[in-house]
């Protein structure tokens, strides 16, 4: 499976980059559509996504590098080669969240409202972005047989793509991608309910993705480790706990999602 999608002399565009970009574009379209319903200008959405993506990529890379310091200390030039993979989603989520909070506070936008608008698009982008791992031949699980993969009724291009260095592997990228896409429809459905409280969609996102990543991570062989603990599983547990607490609090204390509308006169960019 080639990592390169387009090659023109010294210019190469990888499938990993295309998958990430496609996820970002889809997220922008979805977020902008919902934002318009709430009188949030496209300019605000575009700027917000731009800065969240920039700092999200930086955060995701720093997070990954910190857990692979021995390699990157010996090969510092590799730190900037994000197109080869090596972006830790949890680092990106943390950096993106901080950016969103700061940006919303600056322009007087309700943070919970914006998070509820954003998270369905984010989980869809995560599902699309996982295909970049497929083309890079990374983020897979342990060794399995071809018969096992055929038993999952997968397309042959996926089965063949999971043949790496003489072995077939669990397509954990696919498990996570599918569950993220399902999660997108779940979150959209929850957000559309009349009695959904502000922050409920975000809390369900934390629970959904936390559970998904916890179990997918149990199959992966390239996990970032904190001693003998898989860091992603530890973070996933925290996500689920925070999501449950957040759901209970917002269900009791917050007003309905549909009642919190941001007026155009409140946002001046």
C-alpha positions as CSV (number, residue, x, y, z in Angstrom):
1,X,0.0,0.0,0.0
2,X,1.6,3.3,-1.1
3,X,1.6,6.2,1.2
4,X,1.9,8.6,-1.7
5,X,-1.2,9.8,-3.5
6,X,0.3,12.4,-5.8
7,X,4.0,12.8,-6.8
8,X,5.1,15.7,-9.0
9,X,8.9,16.1,-9.0
10,X,9.9,17.3,-5.5
11,X,6.3,17.7,-4.5
12,X,4.5,14.7,-2.9
13,X,1.1,14.6,-1.3
14,X,0.4,11.6,1.0
15,X,-2.9,9.8,1.5
16,X,-2.5,10.6,5.2
17,X,-2.6,14.3,4.5
18,X,-5.6,13.9,2.2
19,X,-7.5,12.0,4.8
20,X,-6.8,14.6,7.5
21,X,-7.8,17.4,5.1
22,X,-11.0,15.7,4.0
23,X,-12.0,15.3,7.7
24,X,-11.4,19.0,8.3
25,X,-13.4,20.0,5.3
26,X,-16.3,17.8,6.3
27,X,-16.2,19.1,9.8
28,X,-16.2,22.7,8.6
29,X,-19.3,22.1,6.4
30,X,-21.2,20.4,9.2
31,X,-20.2,22.9,11.9
32,X,-21.0,25.9,9.7
33,X,-24.4,24.5,8.8
34,X,-25.4,24.1,12.5
35,X,-23.8,27.4,13.4
36,X,-26.0,29.3,10.9
37,X,-29.1,28.0,12.6
38,X,-27.8,29.7,15.7
39,X,-26.9,33.0,14.0
40,X,-23.1,32.3,14.4
41,X,-21.3,33.9,11.4
42,X,-19.3,31.8,8.9
43,X,-16.3,34.0,9.5
44,X,-16.3,33.1,13.2
45,X,-16.6,29.3,12.4
46,X,-13.9,29.4,9.8
47,X,-11.5,31.3,12.0
48,X,-12.3,29.0,15.0
49,X,-11.6,25.9,13.0
50,X,-8.5,27.3,11.5
51,X,-6.9,28.0,14.9
52,X,-8.2,24.7,16.4
53,X,-6.6,22.8,13.5
54,X,-3.3,24.6,13.8
55,X,-3.0,24.2,17.5
56,X,-4.6,20.8,17.4
57,X,-1.9,19.5,15.1
58,X,0.8,21.1,17.1
59,X,-0.7,19.6,20.3
60,X,-1.1,16.2,18.7
61,X,2.5,16.2,17.5
62,X,4.0,17.4,20.8
63,X,2.0,14.7,22.7
64,X,3.3,12.0,20.4
65,X,6.9,13.2,20.5
66,X,6.9,13.4,24.3
67,X,6.0,9.7,24.4
68,X,8.8,8.8,21.9
69,X,11.5,11.1,23.2
70,X,14.4,8.7,22.7
71,X,13.7,8.4,19.0
72,X,13.1,12.1,18.3
73,X,16.1,13.2,20.5
74,X,18.3,11.1,18.2
75,X,16.4,12.2,15.0
76,X,15.2,15.8,15.7
77,X,14.5,16.6,12.0
78,X,11.8,13.9,12.1
79,X,9.7,16.0,14.5
80,X,8.4,18.2,11.8
81,X,7.5,15.4,9.4
82,X,3.9,15.0,10.5
83,X,3.0,13.8,7.0
84,X,4.6,10.5,8.0
85,X,2.1,10.0,10.8
86,X,2.7,10.4,14.5
87,X,-0.2,12.5,15.6
88,X,-1.8,11.6,18.9
89,X,-5.5,12.4,18.9
90,X,-5.7,13.0,22.6
91,X,-3.0,15.7,22.4
92,X,-4.9,17.3,19.5
93,X,-8.2,17.2,21.5
94,X,-6.6,18.9,24.5
95,X,-5.0,21.6,22.4
96,X,-8.1,22.1,20.3
97,X,-10.4,22.3,23.4
98,X,-8.2,25.0,25.0
99,X,-8.2,27.0,21.7
100,X,-12.0,26.7,21.4
101,X,-12.5,27.9,24.9
102,X,-10.2,30.9,24.5
103,X,-11.7,31.9,21.2
104,X,-15.3,31.6,22.3
105,X,-14.5,33.6,25.5
106,X,-12.9,36.3,23.4
107,X,-16.0,36.8,21.2
108,X,-18.7,36.1,23.8
109,X,-19.9,32.7,22.5
110,X,-21.3,30.2,24.9
111,X,-18.6,27.5,25.2
112,X,-21.0,24.6,25.9
113,X,-23.1,25.7,22.9
114,X,-20.2,25.7,20.6
115,X,-18.9,22.4,21.9
116,X,-22.3,20.8,21.2
117,X,-22.2,22.2,17.7
118,X,-18.6,21.0,17.1
119,X,-18.4,17.5,18.6
120,X,-20.5,15.6,16.1
121,X,-18.3,17.0,13.3
122,X,-15.2,16.2,15.3
123,X,-16.0,12.5,15.7
124,X,-16.8,12.3,12.0
125,X,-13.5,13.9,11.1
126,X,-11.8,11.4,13.5
127,X,-13.5,8.5,11.6
128,X,-12.3,9.9,8.2
129,X,-8.8,10.7,9.5
130,X,-8.3,7.1,10.7
131,X,-8.0,6.1,7.0
132,X,-4.7,8.0,6.9
133,X,-3.4,5.3,9.3
134,X,-4.5,2.6,6.9
135,X,-2.4,4.1,4.1
136,X,0.6,4.6,6.4
137,X,0.3,1.0,7.6
138,X,0.1,2.0,11.2
139,X,-2.3,2.0,14.2
140,X,-3.1,-1.6,13.6
141,X,-3.6,-4.5,16.0
142,X,-1.9,-7.8,16.5
143,X,-1.3,-10.5,14.0
144,X,-4.3,-12.4,12.6
145,X,-4.8,-14.7,9.7
146,X,-6.1,-13.8,6.2
147,X,-9.0,-16.2,6.9
148,X,-10.0,-14.1,10.0
149,X,-10.1,-10.9,7.9
150,X,-12.1,-12.6,5.1
151,X,-14.5,-13.7,7.8
152,X,-15.2,-10.1,8.6
153,X,-16.4,-9.7,4.9
154,X,-13.9,-6.8,4.3
155,X,-13.2,-5.5,0.9
156,X,-10.1,-7.1,-0.6
157,X,-8.2,-3.8,-0.8
158,X,-8.4,-3.5,3.0
159,X,-7.4,-7.2,3.5
160,X,-4.4,-6.7,1.2
161,X,-3.6,-3.4,2.9
162,X,-3.4,-5.1,6.2
163,X,-0.6,-7.4,4.9
164,X,2.4,-5.6,6.4
165,X,5.9,-7.0,6.5
166,X,4.8,-10.6,6.0
167,X,1.8,-10.7,8.3
168,X,-1.8,-9.8,8.4
169,X,-3.0,-7.5,11.2
170,X,-6.2,-6.5,13.0
171,X,-7.6,-3.4,11.1
172,X,-8.1,-1.4,14.3
173,X,-8.2,1.8,12.2
174,X,-11.3,0.4,10.6
175,X,-13.0,-0.5,13.9
176,X,-12.4,3.0,15.2
177,X,-13.4,4.6,12.0
178,X,-16.7,2.8,11.7
179,X,-17.6,3.4,15.4
180,X,-16.8,7.1,15.1
181,X,-19.0,7.4,12.0
182,X,-21.8,5.6,13.9
183,X,-21.1,8.0,16.8
184,X,-21.6,11.0,14.5
185,X,-25.2,9.9,13.7
186,X,-25.8,9.1,17.4
187,X,-24.7,12.6,18.5
188,X,-26.7,14.3,15.7
189,X,-29.8,12.4,16.8
190,X,-29.3,13.3,20.5
191,X,-28.7,17.0,19.7
192,X,-31.9,17.1,17.6
193,X,-34.1,16.0,20.6
194,X,-36.3,18.7,22.0
195,X,-35.3,18.0,25.6
196,X,-31.5,17.8,25.1
197,X,-29.8,20.0,27.6
198,X,-26.8,22.3,26.8
199,X,-23.7,20.2,27.1
200,X,-25.4,16.8,26.8
201,X,-24.1,16.2,23.3
202,X,-20.6,17.0,24.4
203,X,-20.8,14.6,27.4
204,X,-22.1,11.8,25.2
205,X,-19.2,12.4,22.9
206,X,-16.8,12.0,25.7
207,X,-18.5,8.8,26.8
208,X,-18.8,7.3,23.3
209,X,-15.3,8.0,22.1
210,X,-13.8,7.1,25.5
211,X,-15.5,3.6,25.4
212,X,-14.6,3.2,21.7
213,X,-10.9,4.1,22.1
214,X,-10.6,2.1,25.3
215,X,-11.5,-1.2,23.6
216,X,-9.8,-0.4,20.3
217,X,-6.6,0.4,22.1
218,X,-6.7,-3.1,23.8
219,X,-6.0,-4.5,20.3
220,X,-3.4,-2.1,19.1
221,X,0.3,-2.9,19.2
222,X,1.7,0.6,18.8
223,X,0.3,2.3,21.9
224,X,1.9,5.2,23.6
225,X,2.9,3.9,27.0
226,X,3.2,5.4,30.5
227,X,5.3,2.7,32.2
228,X,3.3,-0.5,31.7
229,X,0.0,1.4,31.1
230,X,-1.4,2.2,27.7
231,X,-1.8,6.0,27.9
232,X,-4.8,6.1,25.5
233,X,-6.8,3.6,27.7
234,X,-6.0,5.7,30.8
235,X,-7.2,8.9,29.1
236,X,-10.3,7.1,27.8
237,X,-11.2,6.2,31.4
238,X,-11.0,9.8,32.4
239,X,-13.1,10.8,29.4
240,X,-15.9,8.4,30.3
241,X,-15.8,9.6,34.0
242,X,-15.8,13.3,33.0
243,X,-18.6,12.6,30.4
244,X,-20.8,10.9,33.0
245,X,-20.3,13.7,35.5
246,X,-20.9,16.3,32.9
247,X,-24.1,14.7,31.6
248,X,-25.6,14.5,35.1
249,X,-24.7,18.2,35.9
250,X,-25.8,19.6,32.6
251,X,-29.0,17.5,32.7
252,X,-29.9,19.1,36.0
253,X,-28.5,22.7,35.7
254,X,-28.4,23.6,32.0
255,X,-31.3,24.9,29.8
256,X,-32.2,23.2,26.6
257,X,-29.8,23.3,23.7
258,X,-32.4,24.8,21.4
259,X,-33.0,27.6,23.8
260,X,-29.5,28.9,23.8
261,X,-29.2,31.0,20.6
262,X,-26.2,33.3,19.9
263,X,-27.3,36.5,18.3
264,X,-25.2,38.0,15.5
265,X,-24.9,41.2,17.3
266,X,-22.9,39.4,20.1
267,X,-20.1,38.4,17.8
268,X,-17.9,41.1,16.3
269,X,-14.9,39.9,14.3
